[in-house]
Amino acid sequence: MKKTPLLNIALSRLIASLGHGDILVIGDAGLPVPPGVELIDLALTQGIPDFISTLRIVLTEMQVESHVLAEEILHKQPPALADLNALDPGDLGERRLLSHEAFKLLSHKARAVVRTGECQPYCNIALVSGVTF
């Protein structure tokens, strides 16, 4: 049995397969998933699982070099933004901001989109995989 907190087989397998520069998107319940991009659907109902809990668990297994947010999250200020900003910056690397439309275009390059039950606006993040050496 695994010792790390992440128990979802599909998500753990995906993280283990990432290479340097690969992108994993964690999205809210409304983020569209581009055709051809793998969907790992964790959503059960509104708010479950939430965006921040999902992100925290992913960060226990994934080495992140940088992350991308839609700049609209800074304007809407959903409660999850404070939790996101409270995370250790070393776990997320450098932050880049794009328009929400550009973020959705970036998601076409993702290895997968993880769909959460989050229903706060713009609670989406693209994690760019780093290396541990």
Backbone as ProteinMPNN parsed JSONL, in Angstrom:
{"seq_chain_A": "MKKTPLLNIALSRLIASLGHGDILVIGDAGLPVPPGVELIDLALTQGIPDFISTLRIVLTEMQVESHVLAEEILHKQPPALADLNALDPGDLGERRLLSHEAFKLLSHKARAVVRTGECQPYCNIALVSGVTF", "coords_chain_A": {"N_chain_A": [[0.851, -1.185, 0.0], [0.445, 2.273, -0.706], [2.4, 4.937, 0.767], [2.108, 7.617, 0.604], [-0.253, 10.388, 0.619], [-1.945, 10.452, -1.665], [-4.385, 8.562, -3.143], [-5.813, 8.007, -5.453], [-5.745, 6.061, -8.254], [-5.512, 6.583, -11.053], [-4.675, 9.266, -11.1], [-2.296, 9.187, -9.61], [-0.773, 7.478, -11.216], [-0.587, 9.035, -13.529], [0.905, 11.282, -12.585], [3.294, 9.99, -11.964], [4.149, 9.481, -14.526], [4.83, 11.892, -15.672], [6.985, 14.157, -17.389], [9.729, 16.524, -17.463], [8.479, 19.751, -17.775], [5.963, 18.97, -18.624], [2.395, 19.45, -18.441], [-0.106, 19.624, -15.982], [-3.435, 20.127, -15.35], [-5.517, 21.36, -12.842], [-8.826, 21.696, -12.298], [-11.871, 23.621, -11.85], [-15.361, 22.684, -11.501], [-16.549, 23.593, -13.814], [-14.685, 24.015, -15.837], [-13.853, 23.651, -19.212], [-12.886, 20.645, -20.853], [-10.459, 20.02, -23.164], [-10.914, 18.353, -26.345], [-9.391, 15.198, -26.67], [-7.616, 15.503, -24.56], [-6.727, 13.909, -21.595], [-9.126, 13.218, -19.077], [-9.383, 13.281, -15.655], [-11.719, 12.644, -13.557], [-12.743, 13.739, -10.58], [-14.886, 14.863, -9.347], [-17.671, 14.844, -7.194], [-19.908, 16.109, -6.081], [-21.202, 19.463, -5.733], [-18.502, 21.289, -4.607], [-17.111, 19.109, -3.599], [-14.583, 16.915, -4.458], [-12.863, 19.773, -3.119], [-11.056, 22.481, -4.699], [-8.588, 23.389, -3.438], [-7.961, 21.328, -1.572], [-7.579, 19.2, -3.332], [-5.404, 20.181, -4.834], [-3.434, 20.382, -2.801], [-3.02, 17.663, -2.157], [-2.095, 16.644, -4.611], [0.312, 18.019, -4.756], [1.829, 16.62, -2.916], [2.96, 14.572, -4.299], [3.866, 15.521, -6.756], [6.486, 17.166, -8.428], [6.795, 20.514, -8.898], [7.554, 23.016, -11.177], [6.642, 25.5, -12.046], [3.632, 27.494, -12.103], [0.413, 28.275, -13.524], [-2.128, 30.676, -13.579], [-5.429, 31.932, -14.226], [-5.755, 35.338, -14.824], [-8.086, 36.512, -14.018], [-8.834, 35.396, -11.609], [-7.614, 36.946, -9.705], [-9.097, 39.238, -9.795], [-11.731, 38.454, -9.176], [-11.38, 37.292, -6.698], [-11.96, 34.716, -5.263], [-12.679, 32.751, -2.298], [-10.878, 30.583, -2.245], [-8.537, 31.596, -3.288], [-7.065, 32.906, -1.263], [-6.29, 30.681, 0.251], [-4.739, 29.392, -1.661], [-2.675, 31.269, -1.991], [-1.539, 31.012, 0.492], [-0.148, 28.661, 0.448], [3.038, 26.989, 0.447], [5.371, 28.772, -1.35], [7.527, 27.566, -2.557], [6.61, 25.067, -3.247], [5.065, 25.499, -5.454], [6.486, 26.944, -7.324], [7.44, 29.442, -9.766], [4.982, 31.93, -10.542], [2.734, 32.43, -13.203], [0.544, 34.512, -15.075], [-2.342, 34.398, -17.082], [-4.893, 35.403, -19.421], [-8.265, 34.222, -18.915], [-9.262, 33.018, -21.214], [-6.863, 32.49, -22.629], [-5.766, 30.718, -20.793], [-7.515, 28.554, -21.069], [-6.823, 27.81, -23.673], [-4.172, 27.035, -23.204], [-4.674, 24.735, -21.752], [-5.109, 22.846, -23.688], [-2.651, 21.781, -24.191], [-2.135, 20.239, -22.049], [-1.271, 17.253, -20.246], [-3.243, 16.066, -18.815], [-6.483, 16.873, -17.421], [-7.651, 17.497, -14.252], [-10.666, 17.189, -12.839], [-12.441, 18.845, -10.398], [-14.888, 19.188, -7.74], [-15.184, 21.826, -7.33], [-16.821, 24.968, -7.135], [-16.305, 27.663, -7.209], [-15.511, 30.729, -8.867], [-13.028, 30.692, -11.442], [-11.18, 28.936, -10.272], [-8.794, 27.386, -11.121], [-5.794, 25.778, -12.08], [-2.717, 25.47, -13.75], [-0.214, 23.213, -13.573], [3.194, 23.059, -14.019], [5.428, 20.59, -14.667], [8.358, 19.86, -12.839], [11.76, 18.855, -12.156], [13.35, 16.535, -9.93], [16.005, 16.627, -9.518]], "CA_chain_A": [[0.0, 0.0, 0.0], [1.2, 3.532, -0.783], [2.601, 5.684, 2.001], [1.757, 9.012, 0.381], [-1.701, 10.595, 0.774], [-2.718, 10.318, -2.901], [-4.856, 7.195, -3.341], [-6.438, 7.843, -6.755], [-4.821, 5.317, -9.105], [-5.29, 7.269, -12.333], [-3.91, 10.484, -10.865], [-0.95, 8.789, -9.186], [-0.102, 6.944, -12.408], [-0.284, 10.165, -14.397], [2.007, 12.052, -12.005], [4.516, 9.195, -12.124], [4.55, 9.462, -15.934], [5.151, 13.235, -16.15], [8.358, 14.562, -17.628], [10.014, 17.94, -17.248], [7.729, 20.663, -18.637], [4.594, 18.519, -18.856], [1.396, 20.269, -17.752], [-1.28, 19.01, -15.366], [-4.4, 21.159, -14.969], [-6.54, 21.056, -11.847], [-9.861, 22.65, -12.655], [-13.164, 23.625, -11.177], [-16.361, 21.826, -12.141], [-17.002, 24.145, -15.086], [-13.62, 24.186, -16.828], [-13.992, 22.707, -20.32], [-11.748, 19.762, -21.119], [-10.288, 19.959, -24.616], [-10.945, 17.019, -26.942], [-8.098, 14.527, -26.753], [-6.88, 15.622, -23.306], [-7.268, 12.979, -20.602], [-9.887, 13.766, -17.963], [-9.47, 12.511, -14.416], [-12.878, 13.285, -12.953], [-12.872, 13.461, -9.155], [-16.062, 15.571, -8.845], [-18.783, 14.057, -6.657], [-21.013, 17.055, -5.974], [-20.652, 20.818, -5.592], [-17.548, 21.492, -3.524], [-16.44, 17.878, -3.168], [-13.579, 17.54, -3.604], [-12.623, 21.177, -3.434], [-9.85, 22.807, -5.456], [-7.382, 23.468, -2.612], [-7.637, 19.987, -1.059], [-7.035, 18.429, -4.453], [-4.07, 20.711, -5.118], [-2.513, 19.994, -1.716], [-2.686, 16.244, -2.281], [-1.258, 16.502, -5.807], [1.646, 18.535, -4.442], [2.596, 15.646, -2.13], [3.624, 13.65, -5.216], [4.337, 16.14, -7.996], [7.485, 18.239, -8.392], [6.266, 21.593, -9.732], [8.529, 24.053, -11.525], [5.91, 26.761, -12.112], [2.187, 27.311, -12.234], [-0.283, 29.305, -14.298], [-3.492, 30.986, -13.159], [-6.139, 32.951, -15.005], [-5.651, 36.616, -14.102], [-9.412, 36.856, -13.491], [-8.938, 34.957, -10.21], [-7.183, 38.069, -8.871], [-10.175, 40.231, -9.797], [-12.909, 37.891, -8.51], [-10.982, 37.002, -5.317], [-12.7, 33.658, -4.581], [-12.03, 32.36, -1.04], [-9.774, 29.646, -2.475], [-7.315, 32.331, -3.628], [-6.296, 33.099, -0.026], [-5.678, 29.379, 0.564], [-3.697, 29.176, -2.666], [-1.557, 32.147, -1.669], [-0.948, 30.568, 1.76], [0.693, 27.485, 0.224], [4.474, 27.244, 0.361], [5.702, 29.148, -2.731], [8.487, 26.595, -3.091], [5.874, 23.915, -3.781], [4.389, 25.873, -6.695], [7.4, 27.603, -8.247], [7.091, 30.765, -10.291], [3.591, 32.116, -10.976], [2.436, 33.188, -14.424], [-0.874, 34.831, -15.233], [-2.872, 34.503, -18.44], [-6.342, 35.609, -19.437], [-8.965, 32.939, -18.802], [-9.309, 32.434, -22.563], [-5.528, 31.941, -22.912], [-5.622, 29.557, -19.918], [-8.237, 27.442, -21.704], [-5.988, 27.369, -24.798], [-3.045, 26.311, -22.622], [-5.125, 23.409, -21.304], [-5.009, 21.926, -24.82], [-1.316, 21.187, -24.134], [-2.015, 19.474, -20.8], [-1.324, 15.795, -20.292], [-4.553, 15.713, -18.269], [-7.217, 17.832, -16.61], [-8.289, 16.903, -13.085], [-11.908, 17.929, -12.565], [-12.872, 18.799, -9.005], [-16.258, 19.653, -7.537], [-15.117, 23.244, -6.967], [-17.786, 25.824, -7.818], [-15.902, 29.06, -7.105], [-15.036, 31.137, -10.187], [-11.617, 30.747, -11.835], [-10.333, 28.077, -9.438], [-8.107, 26.489, -12.042], [-4.352, 25.977, -12.056], [-1.897, 24.6, -14.595], [1.048, 22.914, -12.905], [4.245, 22.666, -14.947], [6.263, 19.618, -13.976], [9.781, 20.091, -12.706], [12.563, 17.653, -11.912], [13.792, 16.455, -8.535], [17.478, 16.658, -9.47]], "C_chain_A": [[0.889, 1.238, 0.0], [1.305, 4.198, 0.583], [2.223, 7.156, 1.85], [0.24, 9.163, 0.422], [-2.543, 10.347, -0.479], [-3.083, 8.856, -3.152], [-5.46, 6.954, -4.718], [-5.435, 7.235, -7.733], [-4.498, 6.078, -10.386], [-4.423, 8.511, -12.148], [-2.478, 10.165, -10.445], [-0.141, 8.266, -10.371], [0.305, 8.084, -13.341], [0.903, 10.959, -13.859], [3.321, 11.303, -12.16], [5.03, 9.22, -13.563], [4.983, 10.825, -16.465], [6.648, 13.42, -16.354], [8.498, 16.06, -17.417], [9.256, 18.797, -18.265], [6.325, 20.213, -18.975], [3.635, 19.319, -17.981], [0.26, 19.391, -17.24], [-2.185, 20.146, -14.91], [-5.332, 20.593, -13.9], [-7.605, 22.127, -12.028], [-11.102, 22.553, -11.792], [-14.161, 22.81, -11.999], [-16.778, 22.324, -13.514], [-15.944, 24.279, -16.157], [-13.8, 23.183, -17.966], [-12.711, 21.897, -20.504], [-11.619, 19.63, -22.629], [-10.381, 18.525, -25.141], [-9.531, 16.454, -27.026], [-7.241, 14.644, -25.508], [-7.548, 14.709, -22.281], [-7.995, 13.743, -19.499], [-9.824, 12.786, -16.804], [-10.536, 13.214, -13.593], [-13.022, 12.836, -11.501], [-14.169, 14.018, -8.58], [-17.149, 14.601, -8.397], [-20.057, 14.883, -6.586], [-20.392, 18.432, -5.797], [-19.754, 20.91, -4.366], [-16.775, 20.275, -3.085], [-15.904, 17.116, -4.369], [-13.364, 18.982, -4.036], [-11.255, 21.338, -4.111], [-8.587, 22.73, -4.594], [-7.0, 22.1, -2.048], [-7.013, 19.124, -2.146], [-5.623, 18.879, -4.768], [-3.068, 20.282, -4.056], [-2.086, 18.537, -1.847], [-1.797, 16.013, -3.501], [0.171, 16.945, -5.511], [2.466, 17.601, -3.563], [3.366, 14.684, -3.025], [4.279, 14.325, -6.406], [5.363, 17.235, -7.718], [7.037, 19.307, -9.389], [7.345, 22.655, -9.926], [7.88, 25.445, -11.537], [4.431, 26.447, -12.236], [1.59, 28.51, -12.945], [-1.704, 29.431, -13.757], [-4.115, 31.929, -14.175], [-6.115, 34.241, -14.187], [-6.985, 37.035, -13.494], [-9.589, 36.415, -12.035], [-8.539, 36.084, -9.263], [-8.256, 39.142, -8.784], [-11.396, 39.739, -9.023], [-12.643, 37.587, -7.037], [-11.835, 35.918, -4.648], [-11.967, 33.26, -3.299], [-10.845, 31.417, -1.225], [-8.465, 30.358, -2.806], [-6.455, 32.565, -2.386], [-5.599, 31.809, 0.376], [-4.544, 29.067, -0.399], [-2.462, 30.007, -2.341], [-0.854, 31.753, -0.372], [-0.07, 29.328, 1.6], [2.154, 27.898, 0.143], [4.835, 27.57, -1.084], [6.714, 28.201, -3.372], [7.822, 25.371, -3.683], [5.27, 24.199, -5.145], [5.305, 26.535, -7.721], [6.877, 28.963, -8.685], [5.642, 30.798, -10.771], [3.554, 32.914, -12.27], [0.934, 33.402, -14.482], [-1.203, 34.953, -16.71], [-4.337, 34.898, -18.333], [-7.014, 34.231, -19.341], [-9.052, 32.244, -20.168], [-7.967, 31.81, -22.938], [-5.259, 30.714, -22.044], [-6.309, 28.339, -20.542], [-7.479, 26.928, -22.926], [-4.779, 26.58, -24.303], [-3.446, 24.896, -22.217], [-5.135, 22.384, -22.442], [-3.667, 21.2, -24.824], [-1.121, 20.304, -22.903], [-2.005, 17.979, -21.074], [-2.677, 15.315, -19.781], [-5.15, 16.915, -17.557], [-7.871, 17.039, -15.484], [-9.489, 17.775, -12.753], [-12.282, 17.728, -11.11], [-14.347, 19.204, -8.933], [-16.322, 21.129, -7.188], [-16.088, 24.072, -7.791], [-17.535, 27.3, -7.54], [-15.32, 29.469, -8.452], [-13.511, 31.154, -10.298], [-10.685, 29.939, -10.936], [-9.741, 26.967, -10.294], [-6.62, 26.81, -11.97], [-3.702, 24.989, -13.023], [-0.562, 24.444, -13.889], [2.038, 22.431, -13.962], [5.235, 21.81, -14.185], [7.73, 20.019, -13.987], [10.522, 18.771, -12.583], [13.067, 17.693, -10.471], [15.312, 16.469, -8.431], [18.012, 17.894, -10.134]], "O_chain_A": [[1.95, 1.254, 0.624], [0.431, 4.05, 1.437], [2.04, 7.86, 2.842], [-0.481, 8.177, 0.277], [-3.735, 10.06, -0.368], [-2.207, 8.015, -3.349], [-5.607, 5.8, -5.12], [-4.394, 7.831, -8.008], [-3.331, 6.199, -10.759], [-3.534, 8.774, -12.958], [-1.544, 10.827, -10.897], [1.041, 8.581, -10.508], [1.414, 8.09, -13.877], [1.821, 11.274, -14.616], [4.35, 11.91, -12.455], [6.219, 9.004, -13.797], [5.459, 10.914, -17.597], [7.465, 12.905, -15.59], [7.513, 16.77, -17.219], [9.379, 18.59, -19.473], [5.559, 20.981, -19.555], [4.012, 19.806, -16.915], [-0.265, 18.538, -17.957], [-1.753, 21.028, -14.169], [-5.863, 19.491, -14.038], [-7.322, 23.32, -11.924], [-11.347, 21.559, -11.109], [-13.826, 22.307, -13.072], [-17.311, 21.549, -14.309], [-16.269, 24.627, -17.293], [-13.891, 21.982, -17.713], [-11.604, 22.407, -20.332], [-12.55, 19.184, -23.3], [-9.973, 17.587, -24.456], [-8.593, 17.155, -27.407], [-6.229, 13.952, -25.399], [-8.768, 14.726, -22.117], [-7.529, 14.788, -19.046], [-10.165, 11.611, -16.947], [-10.281, 14.263, -13.0], [-13.38, 11.69, -11.23], [-14.529, 13.69, -7.449], [-17.502, 13.665, -9.114], [-21.135, 14.432, -6.973], [-19.169, 18.549, -5.72], [-20.179, 20.646, -3.241], [-15.861, 20.392, -2.269], [-16.686, 16.705, -5.227], [-13.648, 19.357, -5.173], [-10.42, 20.434, -4.085], [-7.619, 22.074, -4.979], [-5.82, 21.75, -2.048], [-6.04, 18.408, -1.906], [-4.735, 18.047, -4.952], [-1.96, 19.859, -4.388], [-0.911, 18.216, -1.666], [-0.834, 15.251, -3.419], [1.127, 16.317, -5.965], [3.682, 17.765, -3.467], [4.318, 14.047, -2.575], [5.177, 13.743, -7.014], [5.142, 18.114, -6.886], [6.915, 19.036, -10.584], [7.96, 23.125, -8.969], [8.478, 26.429, -11.102], [4.031, 25.302, -12.445], [2.164, 29.599, -12.971], [-2.386, 28.436, -13.511], [-3.411, 32.637, -14.895], [-6.42, 34.23, -12.994], [-7.013, 37.829, -12.554], [-10.399, 36.989, -11.307], [-9.057, 36.175, -8.15], [-8.315, 39.879, -7.8], [-12.025, 40.509, -8.297], [-13.562, 37.617, -6.219], [-12.385, 36.159, -3.574], [-10.748, 33.416, -3.221], [-9.903, 31.452, -0.434], [-7.391, 29.784, -2.626], [-5.233, 32.432, -2.455], [-4.442, 31.835, 0.797], [-3.508, 28.538, 0.004], [-1.338, 29.511, -2.406], [0.302, 32.119, -0.159], [0.674, 28.977, 2.516], [2.461, 29.041, -0.195], [4.632, 26.736, -1.966], [6.747, 28.058, -4.594], [8.406, 24.702, -4.535], [4.99, 23.277, -5.911], [4.923, 26.67, -8.883], [5.994, 29.548, -8.057], [5.138, 29.824, -11.332], [4.238, 33.926, -12.42], [0.154, 32.581, -13.999], [-0.445, 35.534, -17.487], [-4.951, 34.745, -17.277], [-6.401, 33.208, -19.649], [-8.928, 31.022, -20.256], [-7.933, 30.719, -23.506], [-4.602, 29.773, -22.489], [-5.76, 27.237, -20.545], [-7.49, 25.725, -23.19], [-4.401, 25.576, -24.906], [-2.647, 23.966, -22.328], [-5.165, 21.18, -22.186], [-3.555, 20.117, -25.398], [-0.066, 19.691, -22.734], [-2.645, 17.499, -22.01], [-3.201, 14.299, -20.238], [-4.446, 17.838, -17.147], [-8.555, 16.044, -15.724], [-9.344, 18.953, -12.425], [-12.424, 16.599, -10.64], [-14.964, 19.523, -9.949], [-17.373, 21.635, -6.797], [-16.174, 23.904, -9.008], [-18.46, 28.108, -7.625], [-14.696, 28.646, -9.122], [-12.807, 31.57, -9.378], [-9.497, 30.25, -10.859], [-10.122, 25.8, -10.208], [-6.232, 27.968, -11.819], [-4.093, 23.824, -13.099], [0.136, 25.426, -13.637], [1.747, 21.499, -14.712], [5.809, 22.241, -13.185], [8.268, 20.457, -15.004], [9.975, 17.706, -12.87], [13.192, 18.762, -9.875], [15.847, 16.333, -7.331], [19.226, 18.089, -10.189]]}, "name": "protein", "num_of_chains": 1, "seq": "MKKTPLLNIALSRLIASLGHGDILVIGDAGLPVPPGVELIDLALTQGIPDFISTLRIVLTEMQVESHVLAEEILHKQPPALADLNALDPGDLGERRLLSHEAFKLLSHKARAVVRTGECQPYCNIALVSGVTF"}
